[in-house]
Amino acid sequence: MDIRKAIAAERRDLAALLDELTPAQWEAPTLCAGWRVRDVAAHMSLGFRYSLPKTLTELVKARGSLHRMTDRCARRDAAAHSTGQLAAFLRENADHPWQPPMTGIEGALGHDVVHGLDISVALGLGRSVPLDRIGVLLKKVTPKSTKFFGADVGGVELRADDLDWSYGSGAPLTGSAQDLLLVLYGRKLPAGRLRGEPRNRFARQAA
């Protein structure tokens, strides 16, 4: 698969999805704890809009904390731009070569796919990411990556029911490949999306 073409297609798909959201949906929470849809959308385009010097300046302001920097920038930029602009940033930068530090081109695809699912799954939109894009990301999963994203999958075997893929060992946890990808990126999912004895371990608590 041409990953650059997959990234461009994913960004255009997500821009089209954002174009159709209602004002209430833009303000709704996502799977990214503490972020609304507009915050996630703003964060997704940060790499296109910030030069390296600006990024480093923001990191210094955040006292070296990448988490603190991205959180502040996402909230500030979400307030500074209209919803139309936030969608356009993705569409107009579909072919932008940005990549997250140290993770390469697959990291750029993962960034777009997972944050897109943060939005669509939380809103219950039923979007299915093409399996070839999901498959590329699942092949890159390692114990190091799950630790980085805060995914505690010890003692669990993840089994996709729409792709020939599994990961880990232990009690079976079954679901769609994209839902299991979210688990591996440290997300908690709405109830009913996963099957198996450990499912509650990876479910969001009811508000």
N, C-alpha and C positions, 0 to 999 in steps of 0.2 A: 504494500500500500504506500502511496505517496503521502507522507505525513503532512507535508506543507499544504497540499491540496485538502487534506482532511481538516486541518486547522482552519483554513479559509472557509470551508463549507460549514464547520461548526459555528464560527463567528457569525456568518450570514444567517444560519438557522436561528441562532439565539437573538440576533437583532430583530428578525421577523417575529419571534415570540414576544419580545419586549414591546414591539409596536402595538400588539393586540391587548396589552394589559390595561385594566381599568385603574383609575387613580387610587382606589382602595387597595388593589393588588400591589401597586408600587410601594405602599406603606406597610405591607404585610411582612411578618417575620419569615426567615428562611432557615435552612438547616445549619447555616453559619451562625453560631450562637451570638446573639446581640445585634445582628445585622438585619436590616430590612432589605427588601428586594432592591431598592435604589442604592443602598450601600454596597451590595454585592456587585451590581452593575457598574458602579463607579470604580470599585476596586479592580474589576476585570480589565479596564482600559488604562490603568495607571501606567503600565509598562510602555504604552504608546505615547502617553502625554508627558511623561517626566523624562527629562534628559538624565544622564548619569550624574552630572554635578548636582542637579536638583534633588535626585534621589539620595545622594550622599549627604546633602545638606539636611534633608528631612530626617535621615537616620541619626545624624548628630543631635538634632533637636530632640529626638526621642531617646537620647542617651544610649544609643547603640542597640536598642530593642527593635527588631524588625516587626514584631507583633504590634508594639505600641505605635510605630510609624504607620503601618498599613491601616490600623484601625482609625487613627486620627485623620489620615489622608482620605480614606473612604468616606467618613462622615462629612468632612469638610467639602469634598468634591461633590458628594450627593446633594448637598444643600446648594452648591454653587451652579449646578447645571440642571436644565430641564430634563424631563423624562425622554423627550425626543432627542435631545443631544446625547444622552447616555446610550440610547440604542444606536444612534448614528456613529458613535465612537467605535463600536464593534464592526459595523458594516463598512465604514470607510477605512478601517485598518485590518480588513480581513486577511490581507497578504503581508502584514507587518512581520518582520523577522524576529521580534522580541522573543527571548527565552528566559525562563527563571534561572537564577544563578546555579550552576553546577548540575542541573538536571537535564539540560539539552533540549532537543526539539520535542522529545516525548513529554518532557515536563511542561512545555507550552500547551500541548494538546490536553494533558491532564488538568492543567489550570482551567482551561476553557470548559472542558466536559464536566468536571466536578462542580465548578461554580454554577454552570448552567443547570445542573441537577439540583444544586442547593435551592435554586429558585423554583424549577418546575415541579419537583417532588413536594416541596413544602406547600405549594399552591394547589396540588392535586391535579395538575394539568395533563398527566398521562403521556408526556412526551417520551418516546423511545429513541435513545441515541443509537445510530447504526452500529451493529455489533462489531464491524471491523475496527471502528475507533475504540470501542471498549476493549476488544481483544488485545490491541497493541498495549494498552495501559495495564491490563492484568498480567501480561507477560513480564512487565517491569517491576512487579511487586516483589519485595525482599523483606526479611526481618528488619533491616535498617530503615526501609521506607515506612513500614508500619509503625515503627518506634517514632520516627520523625513526625508523623501525622497523629500520634497519640492513639493509635488503634490497638486495643488490647484484645488480640485474637488467640491468646494462648489457650490450648486445650480444645480448640474448635477446628473442624474441617469445613471450609466454605465450599459449597458445591453449586455451580450455576445450573439452572434448569433450562437455559436457552443457548448454552454454549458448552463445548467439551472442555471444561476447565474446573479445576479444584485447587485448593490451597490449604496447607496446614494438616493437622491430624488431631483427632479427638471427636467430640460430639458433633454430629452433622448439623450444619446450618445451610438451608437451601433457600434460593431466591433467584431473581433475575440477575444477570451478569452486572447490569448497571447498579442495582441495589447493593450487591456485594462489593462493588468498587467503592461505593460510598462508605460502607463499613470499614474498608481498608484505608480510607482517608479520614477515619476517626469520626464519622457522622453517626448520629442517632436517627433512626428512621421512624416514620409514623407506624403505628401498630397495624399488623395484618400484612405487611409486605414481605416478611421473612417467615420461614417454617423451620421447626426443629426445637429441641429442648432449650437451647441457649438464646432463643429469639428475643426474650425480654431483656436480655443483657444489652442488646443493641437497639432497643426501642426508645423513642422519645417519651418522656413522662407527660401525662395529660396535664394541660394547663388548669 
